[in-house]
Amino acid sequence: MPISQTGASMEIEADEYLNEWQEVSLTSIANIRFSSVNKVSQPGQEPVRLCNYTDVYNNDYVTADMDFMRATATKSEIERFGLQVGDVIITKDSETPDDIGIPTVVDTTAPDLVCGYHLALLRPNQDEVDPTFLAKQLAHHRIARYFGQQANGTTRYGLSIAAIANAPLHLPRPENQRSASALMRMVDAQIAQIEAVIVKLKQVRAGMLRDLLSYGLDEHGQLRDPVAHPEQFKDTPLGQIPMNWDVGPFSEIANVNPPTPATGQSPFNSISFIPMQDVDEEGNWVYRQTRKLIDCSGGYTPFIEGDVLFAKITPCMENGKGCHAKDLVNGIGMGSTEFHVLRPKSNRSARFVFHWSLTNSMRIRALAYMTGSAGQQRVEAGFFNYFLIPIPPTHEQGLIANVIDCADRRIESSRNELKKLKKLKSGLQDDLLTGRVRIPETLMEGAENA
């Protein structure tokens, strides 16, 4: 049965099922150890690999093939803090209480793999508690709230052994724990699979973007090959480009900060509003706001439908912030004064302009044209008059942009699928970890055999 259908198939048997659950303290089902192994290598000690704070914080599961820090430890430290399959590790101190108690489960290990500093190593009695179920319980908002209340400190917050030991756990019978864990792991595996697909799609897109903007597409819609068909290319200050392309400044394909034409809009009409925080680092307009035109009379950057916004201030510029202003309310918008407005010229592809504005090569080159004091440096508008790019004919610009847009749609589709799975995971785990839902036996068998 697909995971997405499990919620509807589960029956709530709260009273009977919850009677099987027990309230226990963490110390009653697990041995707790605070690691003393830091990242400083000492002569005379044994070489080890350290499972560090970030390894725990960023991963639900730890495996021996991960890229761990190299360090040293004494033989007694290796014996005491060496990782075993089924260990649960949690973060025990941080700059904020929210980052305390974040768990991971050790799935595979090696003799040289050791728990690092700032972490608590929990070795559960696996006859009483399933390691994955324990980790998921520790990550649940009920226990996270408990850890936040128990954390002490001012500039750095930490948990005592007593606070961790007394963490109140709510556990069903071990066999039910294992079934719930198998189901939660199945969802985690699907999420990891989609995340890996997204990473691969983004890598393919990056390579494709570089090639398309350098070599373009032939009359058959295929990427030109300068090795197989050198006769199709010519030498330029930018290297080899297709014979029918030109070299020119970016300002040849877009007007920079042009005057916004009068719209005849009522001052009480709504328009789109784009502050810097509403765009991400991949060119997406993430959060859509509107404001009355009368409320945007000064202190904002005006733009119209189809304009491209380019962040000019550090670090937003280097991070790739910007967007293509499409589907604007009433066709106009106002935004942060830290945007340059790039208005595609009438004989140029707007999407081609947009995709070029997000390239690493353009952002890196723009760094040399920043002025101002540290922390407040901005790219001057003149940069676009000096930044040279290869310029294909307008028709080919559109073809190139369409190919990139197609790749973006595949990435967005996978992201939407990922969002749905994460939403399912959140609701499913809440049900399984609080006893609101008993897993049907048929589903339990399927999860355990997956």
C-alpha positions as CSV (number, residue, x, y, z in Angstrom):
1,M,0.0,0.0,0.0
2,P,1.4,3.4,-0.9
3,I,2.5,5.5,2.1
4,S,0.2,8.3,1.0
5,Q,-2.8,6.0,1.7
6,T,-1.8,4.9,5.1
7,G,-3.5,7.7,7.1
8,A,-6.9,6.8,5.7
9,S,-6.5,3.1,6.5
10,M,-5.5,3.5,10.1
11,E,-8.2,3.1,12.8
12,I,-8.0,5.0,16.0
13,E,-8.3,2.7,19.0
14,A,-7.1,5.2,21.5
15,D,-8.4,3.8,24.9
16,E,-7.5,0.2,24.4
17,Y,-4.2,0.9,22.7
18,L,-3.0,3.6,25.1
19,N,-3.6,1.2,28.0
20,E,-0.6,-0.8,26.6
21,W,1.7,2.2,26.8
22,Q,4.0,3.0,29.7
23,E,5.5,6.2,31.0
24,V,9.2,5.7,31.7
25,S,12.3,7.8,32.2
26,L,15.1,7.7,29.6
27,T,17.6,6.5,32.2
28,S,15.5,3.4,32.9
29,I,15.8,2.1,29.3
30,A,19.2,3.6,28.2
31,N,22.7,4.2,29.4
32,I,23.7,7.9,29.1
33,R,27.2,9.1,28.5
34,F,28.6,12.6,27.8
35,S,31.5,12.4,25.3
36,S,34.8,14.1,26.2
37,V,36.4,13.5,22.8
38,N,37.2,16.8,21.1
39,K,38.6,17.5,17.6
40,V,42.2,18.2,18.8
41,S,44.6,15.5,17.8
42,Q,47.1,14.5,20.5
43,P,50.4,12.6,20.0
44,G,50.4,9.1,21.3
45,Q,46.6,8.7,21.0
46,E,44.7,6.4,18.6
47,P,43.5,7.8,15.2
48,V,39.7,8.0,15.1
49,R,36.8,9.4,13.1
50,L,34.6,11.8,15.1
51,C,30.8,11.8,14.8
52,N,30.4,15.5,15.5
53,Y,27.6,17.9,16.3
54,T,26.8,18.7,12.7
55,D,26.8,15.0,11.8
56,V,24.0,14.5,14.3
57,Y,22.2,17.7,13.7
58,N,21.9,17.2,9.9
59,N,21.2,13.5,9.7
60,D,18.4,11.2,11.0
61,Y,20.7,8.2,10.6
62,V,24.4,7.8,10.9
63,T,26.3,5.4,8.8
64,A,30.0,4.5,8.7
65,D,30.5,5.6,5.2
66,M,29.8,9.3,6.0
67,D,32.6,11.9,5.8
68,F,33.7,12.3,9.4
69,M,36.3,14.5,10.9
70,R,39.7,12.9,11.7
71,A,41.0,13.2,15.3
72,T,42.6,11.1,18.0
73,A,41.4,9.5,21.3
74,T,42.7,7.4,24.1
75,K,41.9,3.7,24.2
76,S,39.6,4.2,27.2
77,E,37.7,6.9,25.3
78,I,37.3,4.7,22.3
79,E,36.0,1.9,24.5
80,R,33.6,4.2,26.3
81,F,32.4,6.4,23.4
82,G,32.9,4.1,20.3
83,L,29.7,3.9,18.4
84,Q,27.6,0.7,18.2
85,V,24.7,-0.1,15.9
86,G,21.5,1.0,17.6
87,D,23.1,3.8,19.6
88,V,21.2,7.1,19.7
89,I,23.1,10.4,19.9
90,I,21.7,13.7,20.8
91,T,23.0,17.3,20.9
92,K,23.4,18.4,24.5
93,D,24.4,22.0,24.2
94,S,24.1,24.9,21.8
95,E,23.8,28.7,21.3
96,T,20.0,28.3,21.4
97,P,17.7,26.0,23.3
98,D,16.0,25.0,20.1
99,D,19.1,23.1,18.9
100,I,19.3,20.9,22.0
101,G,18.2,17.3,22.1
102,I,18.4,16.7,18.3
103,P,18.7,13.0,17.8
104,T,20.2,10.6,15.3
105,V,20.4,6.7,15.2
106,V,23.6,4.8,14.4
107,D,22.8,2.4,11.6
108,T,26.3,1.2,10.8
109,T,29.6,1.8,12.5
110,A,33.3,1.0,12.4
111,P,36.0,0.4,15.1
112,D,37.4,3.9,14.7
113,L,34.1,5.7,14.8
114,V,33.7,7.7,18.1
115,C,31.1,10.0,19.5
116,G,32.4,13.6,19.7
117,Y,32.2,16.5,22.1
118,H,28.9,18.5,22.8
119,L,27.0,15.2,22.3
120,A,25.3,12.7,24.6
121,L,25.6,9.0,23.7
122,L,22.5,7.0,24.6
123,R,22.9,3.2,24.5
124,P,19.3,1.8,24.7
125,N,18.3,-1.6,26.1
126,Q,17.0,-2.9,22.8
127,D,14.8,-5.5,24.6
128,E,12.8,-2.7,25.9
129,V,13.1,0.1,23.4
130,D,13.6,0.2,19.6
131,P,16.4,2.7,18.8
132,T,14.5,4.4,16.0
133,F,11.4,4.7,18.1
134,L,13.5,6.2,20.9
135,A,15.1,8.8,18.5
136,K,11.7,9.7,17.0
137,Q,10.3,10.2,20.5
138,L,13.2,12.4,21.5
139,A,12.6,14.5,18.3
140,H,8.8,14.9,19.1
141,H,7.7,18.4,20.1
142,R,6.7,17.1,23.6
143,I,10.2,16.1,24.5
144,A,11.8,19.0,22.6
145,R,9.7,21.3,24.8
146,Y,10.9,19.4,27.9
147,F,14.6,19.8,26.8
148,G,14.1,23.5,26.1
149,Q,12.7,24.0,29.6
150,Q,15.5,22.1,31.2
151,A,18.3,23.8,29.3
152,N,20.5,26.1,31.4
153,G,22.8,29.0,30.3
154,T,22.9,32.5,28.9
155,T,25.2,32.7,25.9
156,R,25.3,28.9,25.5
157,Y,22.6,26.5,26.7
158,G,23.2,23.0,27.9
159,L,21.5,19.9,29.4
160,S,22.7,18.1,32.5
161,I,22.9,14.4,32.7
162,A,20.0,14.5,35.2
163,A,17.8,16.5,32.8
164,I,18.4,13.9,30.0
165,A,18.1,11.0,32.3
166,N,14.6,12.2,33.5
167,A,13.2,12.8,30.1
168,P,9.7,11.3,30.2
169,L,9.1,8.8,27.4
170,H,5.8,7.2,26.4
171,L,6.4,3.7,25.0
172,P,4.1,1.0,23.6
173,R,5.1,-2.7,23.6
174,P,8.5,-3.4,21.9
175,E,6.8,-5.2,18.9
176,N,4.6,-2.1,18.3
177,Q,7.6,0.1,18.6
178,R,9.4,-1.9,15.9
179,S,6.4,-1.8,13.6
180,A,6.0,2.0,14.0
181,S,9.8,2.4,13.4
182,A,9.7,0.4,10.2
183,L,6.9,2.5,8.9
184,M,8.6,5.8,9.8
185,R,11.8,4.6,8.3
186,M,9.9,3.7,5.1
187,V,8.8,7.3,4.8
188,D,12.3,8.6,5.7
189,A,13.7,6.5,2.9
190,Q,11.2,7.9,0.4
191,I,12.1,11.4,1.5
192,A,15.8,10.7,1.2
193,Q,15.3,9.2,-2.3
194,I,13.4,12.3,-3.5
195,E,16.1,14.6,-2.0
196,A,18.8,12.7,-3.8
197,V,16.8,13.1,-7.1
198,I,16.6,16.8,-6.5
199,V,20.3,17.1,-5.9
200,K,21.0,15.1,-9.1
201,L,18.5,17.2,-11.1
202,K,20.1,20.5,-9.9
203,Q,23.6,19.1,-10.9
204,V,22.3,18.2,-14.3
205,R,20.7,21.7,-14.7
206,A,23.9,23.5,-13.7
207,G,25.9,21.6,-16.3
208,M,23.2,22.1,-18.9
209,L,22.9,25.8,-18.2
210,R,26.6,26.3,-18.6
211,D,26.7,24.4,-22.0
212,L,23.5,26.1,-23.3
213,L,24.8,29.6,-22.6
214,S,28.1,28.8,-24.2
215,Y,27.2,26.6,-27.2
216,G,23.5,27.0,-27.7
217,L,21.2,24.7,-29.8
218,D,21.4,23.9,-33.5
219,E,18.5,23.8,-36.0
220,H,17.5,20.4,-34.7
221,G,17.3,21.5,-31.1
222,Q,20.5,19.7,-30.1
223,L,23.4,21.1,-28.1
224,R,26.2,22.3,-30.4
225,D,29.5,20.4,-30.1
226,P,32.6,22.5,-30.6
227,V,34.8,19.4,-30.8
228,A,32.7,17.5,-33.3
229,H,31.8,20.6,-35.4
230,P,34.5,23.2,-34.9
231,E,33.3,24.9,-38.2
232,Q,30.2,26.0,-36.3
233,F,32.2,28.2,-33.9
234,K,34.4,31.3,-33.9
235,D,37.0,32.7,-31.5
236,T,36.1,35.7,-29.4
237,P,37.4,37.4,-26.2
238,L,35.1,35.0,-24.3
239,G,36.4,31.9,-26.1
240,Q,34.7,29.9,-28.8
241,I,31.0,30.8,-29.4
242,P,28.6,29.8,-32.3
243,M,29.2,31.6,-35.6
244,N,25.9,33.4,-35.6
245,W,26.3,34.7,-32.0
246,D,27.6,38.1,-30.9
247,V,29.6,39.3,-27.9
248,G,28.2,42.3,-26.0
249,P,27.6,43.7,-22.6
250,F,24.6,42.4,-20.6
251,S,23.0,45.8,-21.1
252,E,22.5,44.9,-24.7
253,I,19.8,42.4,-23.8
254,A,18.2,44.4,-20.9
255,N,17.7,48.0,-19.9
256,V,19.1,48.6,-16.4
257,N,16.8,50.5,-13.9
258,P,14.7,52.0,-16.6
259,P,12.0,54.6,-15.8
260,T,8.6,52.9,-15.1
261,P,5.9,54.1,-17.4
262,A,2.8,55.7,-16.0
263,T,0.1,53.1,-15.5
264,G,-3.0,55.2,-14.8
265,Q,-3.7,53.0,-11.8
266,S,-5.9,54.3,-9.0
267,P,-3.8,55.0,-5.9
268,F,-6.1,52.6,-4.0
269,N,-5.5,49.7,-6.3
270,S,-3.5,46.7,-5.1
271,I,-0.1,46.0,-6.5
272,S,2.5,43.3,-6.0
273,F,5.1,44.0,-3.3
274,I,8.5,42.2,-3.2
275,P,10.8,42.8,-0.2
276,M,14.2,41.0,-0.3
277,Q,13.1,38.3,2.1
278,D,10.3,37.2,-0.2
279,V,12.8,35.8,-2.9
280,D,15.1,32.9,-2.4
281,E,18.6,32.1,-3.6
282,E,17.4,30.2,-6.7
283,G,15.4,32.9,-8.3
284,N,12.0,32.0,-6.8
285,W,9.4,34.5,-5.7
286,V,8.5,32.5,-2.6
287,Y,6.0,34.7,-0.7
288,R,3.6,36.9,-2.6
289,Q,2.4,40.1,-0.9
290,T,0.2,42.9,-2.1
291,R,-0.1,46.5,-1.0
292,K,-2.1,49.5,-2.0
293,L,-0.3,51.7,-4.5
294,I,-0.8,54.7,-2.2
295,D,1.2,53.0,0.5
296,C,4.2,52.6,-1.8
297,S,4.6,56.2,-2.8
298,G,8.3,56.5,-1.9
299,G,11.3,54.5,-0.7
300,Y,10.7,51.5,-3.0
301,T,11.9,50.2,-6.3
302,P,9.2,50.2,-9.0
303,F,8.9,47.5,-11.7
304,I,6.5,46.2,-14.2
305,E,5.3,42.8,-15.5
306,G,8.3,40.8,-17.0
307,D,11.1,42.7,-15.3
308,V,14.0,40.8,-13.7
309,L,15.0,41.7,-10.2
310,F,18.7,41.4,-9.3
311,A,19.9,41.8,-5.7
312,K,22.7,44.4,-5.5
313,I,23.7,44.3,-1.9
314,T,26.0,41.9,-0.1
315,P,25.5,39.0,0.8
316,C,22.2,38.8,-1.1
317,M,23.9,39.3,-4.5
318,E,26.5,36.6,-3.9
319,N,23.9,34.2,-2.7
320,G,21.9,34.5,-5.9
321,K,18.8,36.4,-4.8
322,G,16.5,37.8,-7.4
323,C,13.4,36.8,-9.4
324,H,11.4,37.2,-12.6
325,A,8.5,39.5,-11.8
326,K,5.6,37.6,-13.4
327,D,1.9,37.6,-12.8
328,L,2.0,40.9,-10.9
329,V,-1.2,42.2,-9.5
330,N,-2.4,44.9,-11.9
331,G,0.8,44.4,-13.9
332,I,3.0,46.5,-11.6
333,G,5.0,46.1,-8.4
334,M,7.2,47.8,-5.8
335,G,10.1,46.2,-4.0
336,S,13.2,46.6,-2.0
337,T,15.6,49.4,-3.0
338,E,18.3,46.8,-2.9
339,F,17.1,45.4,-6.3
340,H,18.4,46.4,-9.7
341,V,15.6,46.2,-12.2
342,L,16.6,44.5,-15.5
343,R,14.0,45.1,-18.2
344,P,14.4,42.8,-21.1
345,K,14.6,44.6,-24.4
346,S,11.8,44.1,-26.9
347,N,13.8,41.9,-29.2
348,R,15.2,39.7,-26.4
349,S,13.9,36.7,-24.4
350,A,12.8,37.7,-20.9
351,R,13.5,34.2,-19.6
352,F,16.9,34.2,-21.2
353,V,17.7,37.5,-19.3
354,F,16.4,35.9,-16.1
355,H,18.4,32.7,-16.4
356,W,21.6,34.7,-17.2
357,S,21.1,36.9,-14.1
358,L,21.3,33.8,-11.8
359,T,24.5,32.4,-13.2
360,N,27.5,32.0,-10.9
361,S,29.8,33.6,-13.5
362,M,27.7,36.8,-13.5
363,R,27.5,36.9,-9.7
364,I,31.2,36.3,-9.2
365,R,32.1,38.9,-11.8
366,A,29.8,41.4,-10.1
367,L,31.9,41.2,-6.9
368,A,34.6,43.2,-8.6
369,Y,32.1,46.0,-9.2
370,M,30.9,46.4,-5.6
371,T,31.4,49.7,-3.8
372,G,30.7,50.9,-0.3
373,S,31.8,50.0,3.3
374,A,32.1,46.5,4.6
375,G,28.7,44.9,5.1
376,Q,26.9,47.5,3.0
377,Q,28.6,46.9,-0.4
378,R,26.5,47.2,-3.5
379,V,26.9,46.4,-7.2
380,E,26.8,49.6,-9.2
381,A,24.4,49.7,-12.2
382,G,27.4,50.3,-14.5
383,F,28.5,46.7,-14.0
384,F,25.9,45.6,-16.6
385,N,27.6,47.8,-19.2
386,Y,30.9,46.1,-18.7
387,F,29.9,42.4,-18.1
388,L,30.3,40.7,-21.5
389,I,28.2,37.7,-22.5
390,P,27.7,35.6,-25.6
391,I,24.4,36.7,-27.2
392,P,22.5,34.3,-29.4
393,P,19.8,35.4,-31.9
394,T,16.4,36.1,-30.2
395,H,14.8,32.9,-31.4
396,E,17.6,30.8,-30.0
397,Q,17.4,32.7,-26.7
398,G,13.8,31.5,-26.4
399,L,14.8,27.9,-27.2
400,I,17.6,28.0,-24.6
401,A,15.3,29.5,-22.0
402,N,12.6,26.8,-22.7
403,V,15.0,24.0,-22.1
404,I,16.2,25.5,-18.8
405,D,12.5,26.1,-17.8
406,C,11.7,22.5,-18.5
407,A,14.5,21.4,-16.2
408,D,13.2,23.8,-13.5
409,R,9.7,22.3,-13.8
410,R,11.1,18.8,-13.1
411,I,12.9,20.1,-10.0
412,E,9.8,22.0,-8.8
413,S,7.7,18.8,-9.4
414,S,10.1,16.8,-7.2
415,R,10.1,19.6,-4.6
416,N,6.3,19.5,-4.4
417,E,6.4,15.7,-4.0
418,L,8.9,16.2,-1.2
419,K,6.7,18.8,0.6
420,K,3.8,16.3,0.5
421,L,5.8,13.5,2.0
422,K,7.2,15.8,4.7
423,K,3.7,16.8,5.6
424,L,2.6,13.2,5.7
425,K,5.7,12.3,7.8
426,S,4.8,15.0,10.4
427,G,1.2,13.8,10.8
428,L,2.1,10.2,10.7
429,Q,4.9,10.4,13.3
430,D,2.6,12.5,15.6
431,D,0.0,9.7,15.5
432,L,2.5,6.9,16.0
433,L,4.5,8.5,18.8
434,T,1.5,9.5,20.9
435,G,-0.6,6.4,20.6
436,R,-3.5,8.0,18.7
437,V,-3.2,5.4,16.0
438,R,-2.5,1.6,16.1
439,I,-0.9,0.4,12.9
440,P,-3.2,-2.2,11.2
441,E,-1.5,-5.6,11.2
442,T,-1.4,-5.8,7.4
443,L,0.4,-2.6,7.3
444,M,2.8,-3.6,10.1
445,E,3.7,-6.7,8.1
446,G,4.3,-4.6,5.0
447,A,6.5,-2.1,6.8
448,E,8.6,-4.7,8.5
449,N,9.2,-6.6,5.2
450,A,10.0,-3.4,3.3
